């Protein structure tokens, strides 16, 4: 298990099981280190509209094996815990309340 930091200074867990699940997807090959970087230095963070405890961390990559895509790292925040749920490539960020950059 890896312990990471997010841009808000909170500790976030990335379990070996979650990391392996994320990297099973061919388009995510080579992006393992980017998960950590996007948590710490995201271009955009939004609160999930379907779960108040979930934040979506985004960074745009002009060149991935499937073209220009946003990397989204999904983190669930519980009372005394935060952990990576998943990470994936997407065409655009989901709608939601902007949390980062702080205005």
Residue pairs with C-beta under 8 A, 6 or more apart in sequence:
1 13
1 14
1 15
1 16
2 13
2 14
2 19
2 36
3 11
3 12
3 13
3 14
4 11
4 12
4 13
4 14
4 35
4 36
4 39
4 40
4 84
5 11
5 12
5 39
5 40
6 12
6 39
6 40
6 55
6 57
6 75
6 82
7 39
7 40
7 41
7 42
7 45
7 57
7 100
8 100
10 77
10 82
11 82
12 39
12 75
12 82
12 83
12 84
13 81
13 82
13 83
13 84
14 35
14 36
14 83
14 84
15 83
15 84
18 83
18 84
18 85
18 86
19 32
19 35
19 84
21 86
22 28
22 32
22 35
22 84
22 86
22 87
22 88
23 29
23 31
23 32
25 88
26 65
27 64
27 65
27 66
27 89
28 87
28 88
28 89
29 65
30 65
31 64
31 71
31 87
34 59
34 61
34 71
35 71
35 73
35 84
35 87
37 59
38 57
38 58
38 59
38 71
38 73
39 57
39 73
39 75
39 84
41 59
42 57
42 58
42 59
42 73
42 100
43 58
43 59
43 60
44 57
44 58
44 59
44 93
44 98
44 100
44 101
45 55
45 56
45 57
45 58
45 98
45 99
45 100
46 55
46 56
46 58
46 93
46 94
46 95
46 96
46 97
46 98
46 99
47 54
47 55
47 56
47 96
47 97
47 99
48 54
48 55
48 56
48 74
48 94
48 96
49 94
49 95
49 96
51 76
53 76
53 77
53 78
54 74
54 75
54 76
54 77
54 85
55 74
55 75
55 77
55 99
56 72
56 73
56 74
56 75
56 93
56 94
56 96
57 72
57 73
57 74
57 75
57 100
58 70
58 71
58 72
58 73
58 93
59 70
59 71
60 68
60 69
60 70
60 71
61 68
61 69
61 70
61 71
61 89
62 68
64 71
64 89
66 89
69 89
69 90
69 91
70 89
70 90
70 91
70 92
70 93
71 87
71 88
71 89
72 87
72 88
72 89
72 90
72 93
72 94
73 84
73 87
74 84
74 85
74 86
74 87
74 88
75 82
75 83
75 84
75 85
76 82
76 83
76 85
